[in-house]
Amino acid sequence: MSYADILDEAAEREQQMIELALANRKKPTVEFTGKCHFCEEVISKGHYCSSECREDHEKELWALKNRRAA
Ligand SMILES: [Zn+2]
């Protein structure tokens, strides 16, 4: 095996690892912080203290996204 072949193999292995990492990557999820993402109230599970907060936060995120796109 030549030196170039070794380099090629290393590059190929690296590419495979990247592809594997991408394949294993889950859909982006919101990290559990222990606080409501909207009003920062302490919560034991989920991401919001109430469905109202979730809806309001989603509206806020949507507004931010659309403001940036405009
Ligand atoms: Zn909240």
N, CA, C, O and the ligand as a Tripos MOL2 file, in Angstrom:
@<TRIPOS>MOLECULE
protein
  281   279    71     0     0
PROTEIN
NO_CHARGES

@<TRIPOS>ATOM
      1 N           0.8480   -1.2110    0.0000 N.3       1 MET1
      2 CA          0.0000    0.0000    0.0000 C.3       1 MET1
      3 C           0.8790    1.2560    0.0000 C.2       1 MET1
      4 O           1.7790    1.3930    0.8290 O.2       1 MET1
      5 N           0.6130    2.1500   -0.9210 N.am      2 SER2
      6 CA          1.4090    3.3780   -1.0200 C.3       2 SER2
      7 C           0.9330    4.4010    0.0230 C.2       2 SER2
      8 O          -0.1170    4.2560    0.6480 O.2       2 SER2
      9 N           1.7450    5.4190    0.1720 N.am      3 TYR3
     10 CA          1.4080    6.4700    1.1220 C.3       3 TYR3
     11 C           0.0880    7.1490    0.7300 C.2       3 TYR3
     12 O          -0.7430    7.4770    1.5770 O.2       3 TYR3
     13 N          -0.0740    7.3470   -0.5940 N.am      4 ALA4
     14 CA         -1.3000    7.9740   -1.0940 C.3       4 ALA4
     15 C          -2.5170    7.1210   -0.7630 C.2       4 ALA4
     16 O          -3.5840    7.6370   -0.4300 O.2       4 ALA4
     17 N          -2.3370    5.8010   -0.8600 N.am      5 ASP5
     18 CA         -3.4430    4.8970   -0.5290 C.3       5 ASP5
     19 C          -3.8310    5.0120    0.9360 C.2       5 ASP5
     20 O          -5.0110    4.9860    1.2880 O.2       5 ASP5
     21 N          -2.8150    5.1390    1.7830 N.am      6 ILE6
     22 CA         -3.0710    5.2790    3.2210 C.3       6 ILE6
     23 C          -3.8610    6.5640    3.4830 C.2       6 ILE6
     24 O          -4.8080    6.5810    4.2690 O.2       6 ILE6
     25 N          -3.4510    7.6300    2.8110 N.am      7 LEU7
     26 CA         -4.1680    8.9110    2.9640 C.3       7 LEU7
     27 C          -5.6070    8.7800    2.4720 C.2       7 LEU7
     28 O          -6.5440    9.2680    3.1040 O.2       7 LEU7
     29 N          -5.7580    8.1130    1.3350 N.am      8 ASP8
     30 CA         -7.0900    7.9050    0.7760 C.3       8 ASP8
     31 C          -7.9680    7.1360    1.7470 C.2       8 ASP8
     32 O          -9.1320    7.4720    1.9660 O.2       8 ASP8
     33 N          -7.3820    6.1000    2.3190 N.am      9 GLU9
     34 CA         -8.1500    5.2690    3.2400 C.3       9 GLU9
     35 C          -8.5540    6.0610    4.4770 C.2       9 GLU9
     36 O          -9.6740    5.9310    4.9710 O.2       9 GLU9
     37 N          -7.6400    6.8750    4.9690 N.am     10 ALA10
     38 CA         -7.9260    7.6990    6.1390 C.3      10 ALA10
     39 C          -9.0530    8.6750    5.8320 C.2      10 ALA10
     40 O          -9.9470    8.8820    6.6520 O.2      10 ALA10
     41 N          -9.0030    9.2720    4.6490 N.am     11 ALA11
     42 CA        -10.0400   10.2270    4.2510 C.3      11 ALA11
     43 C         -11.3790    9.5260    4.1130 C.2      11 ALA11
     44 O         -12.4250   10.0570    4.4830 O.2      11 ALA11
     45 N         -11.3160    8.3100    3.5670 N.am     12 GLU12
     46 CA        -12.5400    7.5440    3.3770 C.3      12 GLU12
     47 C         -13.1490    7.1640    4.7220 C.2      12 GLU12
     48 O         -14.3620    7.2380    4.9160 O.2      12 GLU12
     49 N         -12.2840    6.7590    5.6390 N.am     13 ARG13
     50 CA        -12.7630    6.3680    6.9650 C.3      13 ARG13
     51 C         -13.3920    7.5650    7.6700 C.2      13 ARG13
     52 O         -14.4100    7.4390    8.3500 O.2      13 ARG13
     53 N         -12.7680    8.7260    7.4960 N.am     14 GLU14
     54 CA        -13.2820    9.9370    8.1220 C.3      14 GLU14
     55 C         -14.6600   10.2670    7.5610 C.2      14 GLU14
     56 O         -15.5810   10.6270    8.2950 O.2      14 GLU14
     57 N         -14.7790   10.1350    6.2480 N.am     15 GLN15
     58 CA        -16.0620   10.3940    5.5840 C.3      15 GLN15
     59 C         -17.1440    9.4530    6.1110 C.2      15 GLN15
     60 O         -18.2820    9.8600    6.3470 O.2      15 GLN15
     61 N         -16.7630    8.1850    6.2890 N.am     16 GLN16
     62 CA        -17.7200    7.1980    6.8030 C.3      16 GLN16
     63 C         -18.1710    7.5720    8.2080 C.2      16 GLN16
     64 O         -19.3440    7.4340    8.5580 O.2      16 GLN16
     65 N         -17.2220    8.0450    9.0030 N.am     17 MET17
     66 CA        -17.5530    8.4280   10.3770 C.3      17 MET17
     67 C         -18.4980    9.6150   10.4000 C.2      17 MET17
     68 O         -19.4100    9.6810   11.2240 O.2      17 MET17
     69 N         -18.2720   10.5610    9.4800 N.am     18 ILE18
     70 CA        -19.1560   11.7310    9.3920 C.3      18 ILE18
     71 C         -20.5560   11.2880    8.9940 C.2      18 ILE18
     72 O         -21.5510   11.7370    9.5630 O.2      18 ILE18
     73 N         -20.6150   10.3970    8.0030 N.am     19 GLU19
     74 CA        -21.9150    9.9150    7.5450 C.3      19 GLU19
     75 C         -22.6390    9.1550    8.6440 C.2      19 GLU19
     76 O         -23.8520    9.2830    8.8100 O.2      19 GLU19
     77 N         -21.8860    8.3670    9.3890 N.am     20 LEU20
     78 CA        -22.4590    7.6040   10.4940 C.3      20 LEU20
     79 C         -23.0000    8.5470   11.5700 C.2      20 LEU20
     80 O         -24.0870    8.3430   12.1100 O.2      20 LEU20
     81 N         -22.2250    9.5670   11.8590 N.am     21 ALA21
     82 CA        -22.6370   10.5370   12.8740 C.3      21 ALA21
     83 C         -23.9060   11.2590   12.4360 C.2      21 ALA21
     84 O         -24.8050   11.4970   13.2420 O.2      21 ALA21
     85 N         -23.9680   11.6010   11.1610 N.am     22 LEU22
     86 CA        -25.1520   12.2850   10.6440 C.3      22 LEU22
     87 C         -26.3610   11.3700   10.6890 C.2      22 LEU22
     88 O         -27.4670   11.7960   11.0210 O.2      22 LEU22
     89 N         -26.1350   10.0810   10.3430 N.am     23 ALA23
     90 CA        -27.2330    9.1130   10.3390 C.3      23 ALA23
     91 C         -27.7540    8.8790   11.7470 C.2      23 ALA23
     92 O         -28.9500    8.6770   11.9530 O.2      23 ALA23
     93 N         -26.8490    8.9100   12.7070 N.am     24 ASN24
     94 CA        -27.2420    8.6500   14.0940 C.3      24 ASN24
     95 C         -27.8180    9.8800   14.7740 C.2      24 ASN24
     96 O         -28.4390    9.7870   15.8320 O.2      24 ASN24
     97 N         -27.6050   11.0290   14.1570 N.am     25 ARG25
     98 CA        -28.0680   12.2580   14.7880 C.3      25 ARG25
     99 C         -29.5890   12.2860   14.7890 C.2      25 ARG25
    100 O         -30.2330   12.1080   13.7550 O.2      25 ARG25
    101 N         -30.1330   12.5070   15.9450 N.am     26 LYS26
    102 CA        -31.5790   12.5670   16.0490 C.3      26 LYS26
    103 C         -32.0650   13.9140   15.5520 C.2      26 LYS26
    104 O         -31.3010   14.8650   15.3820 O.2      26 LYS26
    105 N         -33.3470   13.9510   15.3300 N.am     27 LYS27
    106 CA        -33.9490   15.2330   14.9570 C.3      27 LYS27
    107 C         -33.6670   16.2350   16.0650 C.2      27 LYS27
    108 O         -33.6560   15.8790   17.2440 O.2      27 LYS27
    109 N         -33.4430   17.4800   15.6920 N.am     28 PRO28
    110 CA        -33.1580   18.4510   16.7410 C.3      28 PRO28
    111 C         -34.2890   18.5260   17.7580 C.2      28 PRO28
    112 O         -35.4500   18.7330   17.4070 O.2      28 PRO28
    113 N         -33.9320   18.3570   18.9990 N.am     29 THR29
    114 CA        -34.9380   18.4430   20.0470 C.3      29 THR29
    115 C         -34.5410   19.5520   21.0100 C.2      29 THR29
    116 O         -33.3650   19.8870   21.1510 O.2      29 THR29
    117 N         -35.5280   20.1000   21.6550 N.am     30 VAL30
    118 CA        -35.2520   21.1520   22.6140 C.3      30 VAL30
    119 C         -34.7010   20.5150   23.8830 C.2      30 VAL30
    120 O         -35.2770   19.5680   24.4170 O.2      30 VAL30
    121 N         -33.6100   21.0310   24.3430 N.am     31 GLU31
    122 CA        -32.9610   20.4790   25.5260 C.3      31 GLU31
    123 C         -33.7980   20.7330   26.7720 C.2      31 GLU31
    124 O         -34.3760   21.8070   26.9420 O.2      31 GLU31
    125 N         -33.8530   19.7200   27.6440 N.am     32 PHE32
    126 CA        -34.5940   19.9030   28.8910 C.3      32 PHE32
    127 C         -33.7610   20.7440   29.8460 C.2      32 PHE32
    128 O         -32.6530   20.3640   30.2240 O.2      32 PHE32
    129 N         -34.3040   21.8830   30.2290 N.am     33 THR33
    130 CA        -33.5460   22.8130   31.0710 C.3      33 THR33
    131 C         -34.1010   22.8760   32.4880 C.2      33 THR33
    132 O         -33.4820   23.4640   33.3750 O.2      33 THR33
    133 N         -35.2860   22.2630   32.7080 N.am     34 GLY34
    134 CA        -35.9150   22.3430   34.0240 C.3      34 GLY34
    135 C         -36.7200   23.6170   34.1900 C.2      34 GLY34
    136 O         -37.3020   23.8770   35.2430 O.2      34 GLY34
    137 N         -36.7390   24.4140   33.1120 N.am     35 LYS35
    138 CA        -37.5090   25.6530   33.1610 C.3      35 LYS35
    139 C         -38.3850   25.7690   31.9270 C.2      35 LYS35
    140 O         -38.0440   25.2690   30.8550 O.2      35 LYS35
    141 N         -39.5120   26.4320   32.0960 N.am     36 CYS36
    142 CA        -40.3640   26.7160   30.9550 C.3      36 CYS36
    143 C         -39.5810   27.5870   29.9750 C.2      36 CYS36
    144 O         -38.9820   28.5910   30.3600 O.2      36 CYS36
    145 N         -39.5960   27.1930   28.7120 N.am     37 HIS37
    146 CA        -38.8190   27.9300   27.7160 C.3      37 HIS37
    147 C         -39.3960   29.3160   27.4480 C.2      37 HIS37
    148 O         -38.7380   30.1770   26.8650 O.2      37 HIS37
    149 N         -40.6230   29.5130   27.8800 N.am     38 PHE38
    150 CA        -41.2530   30.7960   27.5870 C.3      38 PHE38
    151 C         -41.1910   31.7480   28.7790 C.2      38 PHE38
    152 O         -40.7290   32.8820   28.6580 O.2      38 PHE38
    153 N         -41.6650   31.2690   29.9350 N.am     39 CYS39
    154 CA        -41.7330   32.1860   31.0840 C.3      39 CYS39
    155 C         -40.7020   31.8360   32.1660 C.2      39 CYS39
    156 O         -40.6050   32.5120   33.1910 O.2      39 CYS39
    157 N         -39.9360   30.7680   31.9170 N.am     40 GLU40
    158 CA        -38.8380   30.3620   32.8070 C.3      40 GLU40
    159 C         -39.2970   29.8910   34.1810 C.2      40 GLU40
    160 O         -38.5240   29.8810   35.1390 O.2      40 GLU40
    161 N         -40.5480   29.5050   34.2620 N.am     41 GLU41
    162 CA        -41.0370   28.9010   35.4960 C.3      41 GLU41
    163 C         -40.4110   27.5130   35.6420 C.2      41 GLU41
    164 O         -40.2350   26.8030   34.6510 O.2      41 GLU41
    165 N         -40.0790   27.1300   36.8620 N.am     42 VAL42
    166 CA        -39.4470   25.8290   37.0900 C.3      42 VAL42
    167 C         -40.4600   24.7150   36.8420 C.2      42 VAL42
    168 O         -41.5720   24.7270   37.3700 O.2      42 VAL42
    169 N         -40.0370   23.7500   36.0180 N.am     43 ILE43
    170 CA        -40.9100   22.6200   35.6990 C.3      43 ILE43
    171 C         -40.1300   21.3240   35.8850 C.2      43 ILE43
    172 O         -38.9000   21.3130   35.8270 O.2      43 ILE43
    173 N         -40.8580   20.2320   36.1080 N.am     44 SER44
    174 CA        -40.1950   18.9540   36.3580 C.3      44 SER44
    175 C         -40.0450   18.1320   35.0910 C.2      44 SER44
    176 O         -39.1820   17.2580   35.0120 O.2      44 SER44
    177 N         -40.8850   18.4100   34.0970 N.am     45 LYS45
    178 CA        -40.7610   17.6750   32.8380 C.3      45 LYS45
    179 C         -41.2750   18.5190   31.6910 C.2      45 LYS45
    180 O         -41.9680   19.5170   31.8890 O.2      45 LYS45
    181 N         -40.9170   18.0960   30.4790 N.am     46 GLY46
    182 CA        -41.3450   18.8270   29.3060 C.3      46 GLY46
    183 C         -40.5390   20.1090   29.1400 C.2      46 GLY46
    184 O         -39.4790   20.2770   29.7420 O.2      46 GLY46
    185 N         -41.0530   20.9950   28.3260 N.am     47 HIS47
    186 CA        -40.3140   22.2180   28.0280 C.3      47 HIS47
    187 C         -41.0980   23.4750   28.3890 C.2      47 HIS47
    188 O         -40.5700   24.5860   28.3540 O.2      47 HIS47
    189 N         -42.3530   23.2780   28.7310 N.am     48 TYR48
    190 CA        -43.1910   24.4270   29.0630 C.3      48 TYR48
    191 C         -44.0380   24.1060   30.2810 C.2      48 TYR48
    192 O         -44.3610   22.9450   30.5350 O.2      48 TYR48
    193 N         -44.3950   25.1350   31.0330 N.am     49 CYS49
    194 CA        -45.2090   24.9110   32.2220 C.3      49 CYS49
    195 C         -46.6600   24.6940   31.8430 C.2      49 CYS49
    196 O         -47.4220   24.1130   32.6160 O.2      49 CYS49
    197 N         -47.0510   25.1520   30.6650 N.am     50 SER50
    198 CA        -48.4350   24.9910   30.2380 C.3      50 SER50
    199 C         -48.5100   24.9980   28.7180 C.2      50 SER50
    200 O         -47.5730   25.4150   28.0370 O.2      50 SER50
    201 N         -49.6330   24.5320   28.2000 N.am     51 SER51
    202 CA        -49.7880   24.5210   26.7430 C.3      51 SER51
    203 C         -49.8730   25.9430   26.1940 C.2      51 SER51
    204 O         -49.5260   26.1960   25.0400 O.2      51 SER51
    205 N         -50.3440   26.8780   27.0470 N.am     52 GLU52
    206 CA        -50.4000   28.2710   26.6190 C.3      52 GLU52
    207 C         -48.9920   28.8040   26.3340 C.2      52 GLU52
    208 O         -48.7440   29.4910   25.3420 O.2      52 GLU52
    209 N         -48.0720   28.4500   27.2630 N.am     53 CYS53
    210 CA        -46.6940   28.8970   27.0840 C.3      53 CYS53
    211 C         -46.0970   28.3050   25.8180 C.2      53 CYS53
    212 O         -45.3770   28.9790   25.0810 O.2      53 CYS53
    213 N         -46.4020   27.0450   25.5770 N.am     54 ARG54
    214 CA        -45.8590   26.3980   24.3790 C.3      54 ARG54
    215 C         -46.3890   27.0950   23.1340 C.2      54 ARG54
    216 O         -45.6390   27.3720   22.1970 O.2      54 ARG54
    217 N         -47.6730   27.3710   23.1330 N.am     55 GLU55
    218 CA        -48.2740   28.0200   21.9660 C.3      55 GLU55
    219 C         -47.7110   29.4210   21.7790 C.2      55 GLU55
    220 O         -47.3950   29.8320   20.6620 O.2      55 GLU55
    221 N         -47.5880   30.1520   22.8890 N.am     56 ASP56
    222 CA        -47.0560   31.5100   22.8000 C.3      56 ASP56
    223 C         -45.6140   31.4980   22.3110 C.2      56 ASP56
    224 O         -45.2040   32.3400   21.5120 O.2      56 ASP56
    225 N         -44.8480   30.5210   22.8110 N.am     57 HIS57
    226 CA        -43.4500   30.4400   22.4060 C.3      57 HIS57
    227 C         -43.3380   30.0680   20.9350 C.2      57 HIS57
    228 O         -42.4990   30.6030   20.2100 O.2      57 HIS57
    229 N         -44.1930   29.1460   20.5030 N.am     58 GLU58
    230 CA        -44.1770   28.7550   19.0900 C.3      58 GLU58
    231 C         -44.5230   29.9510   18.2020 C.2      58 GLU58
    232 O         -43.9340   30.1420   17.1380 O.2      58 GLU58
    233 N         -45.4800   30.7420   18.6530 N.am     59 LYS59
    234 CA        -45.8480   31.9530   17.8990 C.3      59 LYS59
    235 C         -44.6720   32.9150   17.8340 C.2      59 LYS59
    236 O         -44.3890   33.5180   16.7990 O.2      59 LYS59
    237 N         -43.9940   33.0390   18.9750 N.am     60 GLU60
    238 CA        -42.8460   33.9450   19.0450 C.3      60 GLU60
    239 C         -41.7400   33.4680   18.1040 C.2      60 GLU60
    240 O         -41.1650   34.2630   17.3610 O.2      60 GLU60
    241 N         -41.4460   32.1730   18.1400 N.am     61 LEU61
    242 CA        -40.4160   31.6140   17.2700 C.3      61 LEU61
    243 C         -40.7980   31.7810   15.8040 C.2      61 LEU61
    244 O         -39.9630   32.0990   14.9570 O.2      61 LEU61
    245 N         -42.0590   31.5640   15.5310 N.am     62 TRP62
    246 CA        -42.5530   31.7000   14.1650 C.3      62 TRP62
    247 C         -42.3860   33.1520   13.7000 C.2      62 TRP62
    248 O         -41.9550   33.4160   12.5770 O.2      62 TRP62
    249 N         -42.7360   34.0780   14.5850 N.am     63 ALA63
    250 CA        -42.6250   35.4970   14.2570 C.3      63 ALA63
    251 C         -41.1680   35.8720   14.0100 C.2      63 ALA63
    252 O         -40.8580   36.6090   13.0740 O.2      63 ALA63
    253 N         -40.2810   35.3620   14.8520 N.am     64 LEU64
    254 CA        -38.8520   35.6500   14.6830 C.3      64 LEU64
    255 C         -38.3490   35.1150   13.3510 C.2      64 LEU64
    256 O         -37.6130   35.7840   12.6260 O.2      64 LEU64
    257 N         -38.7660   33.8950   13.0510 N.am     65 LYS65
    258 CA        -38.3240   33.2430   11.8170 C.3      65 LYS65
    259 C         -38.8130   34.0230   10.6100 C.2      65 LYS65
    260 O         -38.0760   34.2390    9.6490 O.2      65 LYS65
    261 N         -40.0610   34.4370   10.6760 N.am     66 ASN66
    262 CA        -40.6330   35.1260    9.5270 C.3      66 ASN66
    263 C         -40.1310   36.5530    9.3890 C.2      66 ASN66
    264 O         -40.0710   37.1000    8.2880 O.2      66 ASN66
    265 N         -39.7700   37.1490   10.5220 N.am     67 ARG67
    266 CA        -39.1870   38.4840   10.4800 C.3      67 ARG67
    267 C         -37.8250   38.4290    9.7840 C.2      67 ARG67
    268 O         -37.4600   39.3000    8.9940 O.2      67 ARG67
    269 N         -37.0740   37.3370   10.1230 N.am     68 ARG68
    270 CA        -35.7440   37.2040    9.5450 C.3      68 ARG68
    271 C         -35.8230   36.9410    8.0430 C.2      68 ARG68
    272 O         -34.9900   37.4080    7.2660 O.2      68 ARG68
    273 N         -36.8430   36.1810    7.6590 N.am     69 ALA69
    274 CA        -36.9840   35.8060    6.2490 C.3      69 ALA69
    275 C         -37.4270   36.9930    5.4130 C.2      69 ALA69
    276 O         -37.1120   37.0650    4.2250 O.2      69 ALA69
    277 N         -38.1510   37.9200    6.0140 N.am     70 ALA70
    278 CA        -38.7110   39.0480    5.2650 C.3      70 ALA70
    279 C         -37.6330   40.0560    4.8640 C.2      70 ALA70
    280 O         -37.9370   41.0650    4.2270 O.2      70 ALA70
    281 ZN        -44.3800   28.9870   31.1240 Zn       71 ZN71
@<TRIPOS>BOND
     1     1     2 1
     2     2     3 1
     3     3     4 2
     4     3     5 am
     5     5     6 1
     6     6     7 1
     7     7     8 2
     8     7     9 am
     9     9    10 1
    10    10    11 1
    11    11    12 2
    12    11    13 am
    13    13    14 1
    14    14    15 1
    15    15    16 2
    16    15    17 am
    17    17    18 1
    18    18    19 1
    19    19    20 2
    20    19    21 am
    21    21    22 1
    22    22    23 1
    23    23    24 2
    24    23    25 am
    25    25    26 1
    26    26    27 1
    27    27    28 2
    28    27    29 am
    29    29    30 1
    30    30    31 1
    31    31    32 2
    32    31    33 am
    33    33    34 1
    34    34    35 1
    35    35    36 2
    36    35    37 am
    37    37    38 1
    38    38    39 1
    39    39    40 2
    40    39    41 am
    41    41    42 1
    42    42    43 1
    43    43    44 2
    44    43    45 am
    45    45    46 1
    46    46    47 1
    47    47    48 2
    48    47    49 am
    49    49    50 1
    50    50    51 1
    51    51    52 2
    52    51    53 am
    53    53    54 1
    54    54    55 1
    55    55    56 2
    56    55    57 am
    57    57    58 1
    58    58    59 1
    59    59    60 2
    60    59    61 am
    61    61    62 1
    62    62    63 1
    63    63    64 2
    64    63    65 am
    65    65    66 1
    66    66    67 1
    67    67    68 2
    68    67    69 am
    69    69    70 1
    70    70    71 1
    71    71    72 2
    72    71    73 am
    73    73    74 1
    74    74    75 1
    75    75    76 2
    76    75    77 am
    77    77    78 1
    78    78    79 1
    79    79    80 2
    80    79    81 am
    81    81    82 1
    82    82    83 1
    83    83    84 2
    84    83    85 am
    85    85    86 1
    86    86    87 1
    87    87    88 2
    88    87    89 am
    89    89    90 1
    90    90    91 1
    91    91    92 2
    92    91    93 am
    93    93    94 1
    94    94    95 1
    95    95    96 2
    96    95    97 am
    97    97    98 1
    98    98    99 1
    99    99   100 2
   100    99   101 am
   101   101   102 1
   102   102   103 1
   103   103   104 2
   104   103   105 am
   105   105   106 1
   106   106   107 1
   107   107   108 2
   108   107   109 am
   109   109   110 1
   110   110   111 1
   111   111   112 2
   112   111   113 am
   113   113   114 1
   114   114   115 1
   115   115   116 2
   116   115   117 am
   117   117   118 1
   118   118   119 1
   119   119   120 2
   120   119   121 am
   121   121   122 1
   122   122   123 1
   123   123   124 2
   124   123   125 am
   125   125   126 1
   126   126   127 1
   127   127   128 2
   128   127   129 am
   129   129   130 1
   130   130   131 1
   131   131   132 2
   132   131   133 am
   133   133   134 1
   134   134   135 1
   135   135   136 2
   136   135   137 am
   137   137   138 1
   138   138   139 1
   139   139   140 2
   140   139   141 am
   141   141   142 1
   142   142   143 1
   143   143   144 2
   144   143   145 am
   145   145   146 1
   146   146   147 1
   147   147   148 2
   148   147   149 am
   149   149   150 1
   150   150   151 1
   151   151   152 2
   152   151   153 am
   153   153   154 1
   154   154   155 1
   155   155   156 2
   156   155   157 am
   157   157   158 1
   158   158   159 1
   159   159   160 2
   160   159   161 am
   161   161   162 1
   162   162   163 1
   163   163   164 2
   164   163   165 am
   165   165   166 1
   166   166   167 1
   167   167   168 2
   168   167   169 am
   169   169   170 1
   170   170   171 1
   171   171   172 2
   172   171   173 am
   173   173   174 1
   174   174   175 1
   175   175   176 2
   176   175   177 am
   177   177   178 1
   178   178   179 1
   179   179   180 2
   180   179   181 am
   181   181   182 1
   182   182   183 1
   183   183   184 2
   184   183   185 am
   185   185   186 1
   186   186   187 1
   187   187   188 2
   188   187   189 am
   189   189   190 1
   190   190   191 1
   191   191   192 2
   192   191   193 am
   193   193   194 1
   194   194   195 1
   195   195   196 2
   196   195   197 am
   197   197   198 1
   198   198   199 1
   199   199   200 2
   200   199   201 am
   201   201   202 1
   202   202   203 1
   203   203   204 2
   204   203   205 am
   205   205   206 1
   206   206   207 1
   207   207   208 2
   208   207   209 am
   209   209   210 1
   210   210   211 1
   211   211   212 2
   212   211   213 am
   213   213   214 1
   214   214   215 1
   215   215   216 2
   216   215   217 am
   217   217   218 1
   218   218   219 1
   219   219   220 2
   220   219   221 am
   221   221   222 1
   222   222   223 1
   223   223   224 2
   224   223   225 am
   225   225   226 1
   226   226   227 1
   227   227   228 2
   228   227   229 am
   229   229   230 1
   230   230   231 1
   231   231   232 2
   232   231   233 am
   233   233   234 1
   234   234   235 1
   235   235   236 2
   236   235   237 am
   237   237   238 1
   238   238   239 1
   239   239   240 2
   240   239   241 am
   241   241   242 1
   242   242   243 1
   243   243   244 2
   244   243   245 am
   245   245   246 1
   246   246   247 1
   247   247   248 2
   248   247   249 am
   249   249   250 1
   250   250   251 1
   251   251   252 2
   252   251   253 am
   253   253   254 1
   254   254   255 1
   255   255   256 2
   256   255   257 am
   257   257   258 1
   258   258   259 1
   259   259   260 2
   260   259   261 am
   261   261   262 1
   262   262   263 1
   263   263   264 2
   264   263   265 am
   265   265   266 1
   266   266   267 1
   267   267   268 2
   268   267   269 am
   269   269   270 1
   270   270   271 1
   271   271   272 2
   272   271   273 am
   273   273   274 1
   274   274   275 1
   275   275   276 2
   276   275   277 am
   277   277   278 1
   278   278   279 1
   279   279   280 2
@<TRIPOS>SUBSTRUCTURE
     1 MET1         2 RESIDUE 1 A MET
     2 SER2         6 RESIDUE 1 A SER
     3 TYR3        10 RESIDUE 1 A TYR
     4 ALA4        14 RESIDUE 1 A ALA
     5 ASP5        18 RESIDUE 1 A ASP
     6 ILE6        22 RESIDUE 1 A ILE
     7 LEU7        26 RESIDUE 1 A LEU
     8 ASP8        30 RESIDUE 1 A ASP
     9 GLU9        34 RESIDUE 1 A GLU
    10 ALA10       38 RESIDUE 1 A ALA
    11 ALA11       42 RESIDUE 1 A ALA
    12 GLU12       46 RESIDUE 1 A GLU
    13 ARG13       50 RESIDUE 1 A ARG
    14 GLU14       54 RESIDUE 1 A GLU
    15 GLN15       58 RESIDUE 1 A GLN
    16 GLN16       62 RESIDUE 1 A GLN
    17 MET17       66 RESIDUE 1 A MET
    18 ILE18       70 RESIDUE 1 A ILE
    19 GLU19       74 RESIDUE 1 A GLU
    20 LEU20       78 RESIDUE 1 A LEU
    21 ALA21       82 RESIDUE 1 A ALA
    22 LEU22       86 RESIDUE 1 A LEU
    23 ALA23       90 RESIDUE 1 A ALA
    24 ASN24       94 RESIDUE 1 A ASN
    25 ARG25       98 RESIDUE 1 A ARG
    26 LYS26      102 RESIDUE 1 A LYS
    27 LYS27      106 RESIDUE 1 A LYS
    28 PRO28      110 RESIDUE 1 A PRO
    29 THR29      114 RESIDUE 1 A THR
    30 VAL30      118 RESIDUE 1 A VAL
    31 GLU31      122 RESIDUE 1 A GLU
    32 PHE32      126 RESIDUE 1 A PHE
    33 THR33      130 RESIDUE 1 A THR
    34 GLY34      134 RESIDUE 1 A GLY
    35 LYS35      138 RESIDUE 1 A LYS
    36 CYS36      142 RESIDUE 1 A CYS
    37 HIS37      146 RESIDUE 1 A HIS
    38 PHE38      150 RESIDUE 1 A PHE
    39 CYS39      154 RESIDUE 1 A CYS
    40 GLU40      158 RESIDUE 1 A GLU
    41 GLU41      162 RESIDUE 1 A GLU
    42 VAL42      166 RESIDUE 1 A VAL
    43 ILE43      170 RESIDUE 1 A ILE
    44 SER44      174 RESIDUE 1 A SER
    45 LYS45      178 RESIDUE 1 A LYS
    46 GLY46      182 RESIDUE 1 A GLY
    47 HIS47      186 RESIDUE 1 A HIS
    48 TYR48      190 RESIDUE 1 A TYR
    49 CYS49      194 RESIDUE 1 A CYS
    50 SER50      198 RESIDUE 1 A SER
    51 SER51      202 RESIDUE 1 A SER
    52 GLU52      206 RESIDUE 1 A GLU
    53 CYS53      210 RESIDUE 1 A CYS
    54 ARG54      214 RESIDUE 1 A ARG
    55 GLU55      218 RESIDUE 1 A GLU
    56 ASP56      222 RESIDUE 1 A ASP
    57 HIS57      226 RESIDUE 1 A HIS
    58 GLU58      230 RESIDUE 1 A GLU
    59 LYS59      234 RESIDUE 1 A LYS
    60 GLU60      238 RESIDUE 1 A GLU
    61 LEU61      242 RESIDUE 1 A LEU
    62 TRP62      246 RESIDUE 1 A TRP
    63 ALA63      250 RESIDUE 1 A ALA
    64 LEU64      254 RESIDUE 1 A LEU
    65 LYS65      258 RESIDUE 1 A LYS
    66 ASN66      262 RESIDUE 1 A ASN
    67 ARG67      266 RESIDUE 1 A ARG
    68 ARG68      270 RESIDUE 1 A ARG
    69 ALA69      274 RESIDUE 1 A ALA
    70 ALA70      278 RESIDUE 1 A ALA
    71 ZN71       281 GROUP 0 **** ****
